[in-house]
Amino acid sequence: MKKKQIIILVTMALGIFLCMLDTTVMNIALPAIQTGLHTDLNTLQWALNVYTITFAALTIPLGRIGDQVGRHKVYVLGLILFFIGSLLSASSSTIALLIAGREIQSIGAAIIFPASMTIGINSVELSKRNQAVVILGITQGLATAFGPTIGGLITQFWGWRGIFYINIPLVLLAIVMCLLLLPLRKEKIVRARLDVTGMLLAILTLFSLTLALVQGSTWGWTSDKILCLFSGFVVSLSLFIWRESRTSDPMIRLDLFKYRHFTGAVVVTVLSGIFFVGMMVLMPSFFTKVQGHTELTAALMITPASIMVFLLSPISGLLLKKVGSRLLIATGFFFLAAGYVGISIMNPDLYWQFAISCVLIGAGYGIIIGPITVLSAGDFTGELLTASQSVTGVFRQIGTVLAVAIFVSALSTNLGTAKAQVWTTAQNEIKKVSVSQAEKKQILQTTHKNLYSGTTTTGSPAVNSHEESKIIESETRQYLVNHNGTQWPDSVKKKVQIKITEIVKEKVKKINRQVASYHENITKIVKQKMTWAFIKPYQVAMPFAWLLLSTVFIFEKNKRKPKNI
C-alpha cells in the first residue's frame, strides 16, 4: 500500500475503534458513575442502552444517506457529533445529561461506522482489498474485546469521566486527518432517490427489536410492553422486506442475501458475538461482586480473551483463501465451545481454570472474526459494499444486544432464585441463635438488607462492649432489688457485680459466637449461591455453543485447484 492509503486506512480504523469501543467501555465503570451522579442502576442502564439502540437503528439509514450526500462530508459530521457527545458525557453533572451525551455519541457512531468501512476499503487498490477489510474488521472486534480492560484502567487512574475525555483528542486527530486527506468537495455520490419509507421502517424494526431485548428482563418477557415491541418488530420487518423488494432505490439491497458467504457472515457475526460478549459482560461483575476484586483487577482478569483476539484475528483473516471458510469458522466455534465447557466446570476460586477458558473463548472469537469480515465484504463495490458493511455492523450490534439480553436476563432470574434460597436458609439458621425475638428480627433485617443490596460481608456482633456494660449494670441493679440487697455493704455489692459480670460475659460470648457462626454460614451460602447464579447461564449455553458448528454448512466449500497431470 502507498503511504497515503495507509494513513487513510489508519484514520478510518481510528473512527471504527472509537465508536465500537464505546459499546463496552462503560460497563465496568457503572458503579463509579452511579456513585458520582447519585443515581440508581436502572436509570443508569439507559446510558448504555440508548447508545446500543440508536447505533443499531440508525446505522443502515445513515449509511445510505452518506452514499447520497457524500461519504467524506458525512463522516466528518459524524466525528463532530461524536466529539460533542463525548464532551457532554464527560462533563455531565446529572444522569439526564449523560444519557443525552450518549445519544449524540451514538448518532455520530451510526454515521462513522458504515462510512469508515466504505472509505477505508475504497482507499486501496483491489489487490490490497482483503488486507484493508481484515484491518478494519479486526479493529471492530478488538475495540469490543478491549473495552472492559480499557474502561477499568481509565476508571482506576482518571475516574469514570476519563472514559469519555479520552475520546476528545483522538476524535480531533481524526477530524484533522480527514480534512487533510479526503476530498470533501469533489467526491463521488450515489444519484438515487432516498427511500424515506424504507428508512423509517428500518428504524422502527431495529428500534423495536433492540428495545425489547434490552428491556426484556426489566419489564418482563411476557409483559404487554415487550409483546407489543416484538409484534411491532415482526410487522415492521415484514413491511420493510415488502417495501425493499419493490422499490427501485431500496434502503438495503436484499440481493445481498443471495450470496451464501455474506448470509453466513451475518449469521456467524450474530452467533459468535452472543457467546463472546456473553463471557465479557458477566464475568467482570462476578469478579467484583462475588469475588471482591477491584474493577481494574476484574478487567485485567478477562484481558487474556482480548489478547487472543488481537493475536489470532489478523492471522485467520489472511488464512481464509488457503484454508477455506468452513474449516476456519469450525475451528473458531470449537474453541468457543471448549471455553464454555471450561467455565461450566471450573472452580472459580482458582483463577488459572478461568484463564484457560478465557483464552479458548478469545481464540475462538479471534479465529472467527477475521474471515467473516472478509466474507461480509465479498467482491462488492459501490452501494453494495456500503450496504454490506452497514448490515454487518447492525447485526454485530444485535449480537451484542442479544448477548446482554440473554445472559443478563438469565443472571437476573438466577439471582432471584439464589436470594430466595439464601433468605429461607437465613430464617432457619436464626432459630439456632439464643437471642430475643426482637433481636432475631433485627439480625434478619440486616441480612435482608445486605442480601438485596449486593453486600456479602459478615454482619456485626449481636452484643458489643457498650451494650454488654449496660446489660451488666441492669442485671446487677435488678438482682439487688429482687434480693433486698440495695442496703448491702459496698463490698458485697462488688462481689455480686463481679459474679454477674462473669455470667453476663459468658452469656454474651455464647450469643456472639452463635451470631458470628450465623453470619459466617450465611456469607458462605451467599457466595455459593451467587457463584451458581453467575455460572449457570454458561452451563445452559454450553450445548448450544457446540451446535454452532452446524452453521459452517452455510458457507460454500473451499474450491481446490486441480492438480497438474
FENJOVEN-V729736 format. One record per run of one state. SS is the DSSP state (hx for helix, st for strand, lp for the rest). FROM is the first residue (numbers start at 0). LEN is the number of residues. Records with the same first field share a line. If there is no record, write none. Layout:
# FENJOVEN-V729736
SS=FROM-LEN, FROM-LEN
This chain:
# FENJOVEN-V729736
lp=0-2, 21-5, 37-3, 69-1, 91-3, 122-3, 158-3, 181-14, 219-4, 244-9, 258-1, 290-4, 301-1, 323-1, 345-5, 377-4, 432-4, 453-11, 482-7, 554-11
hx=2-19, 26-11, 40-29, 70-21, 94-28, 125-33, 161-20, 195-24, 223-21, 253-5, 259-31, 294-7, 302-21, 324-21, 350-27, 381-51, 436-17, 464-18, 489-65
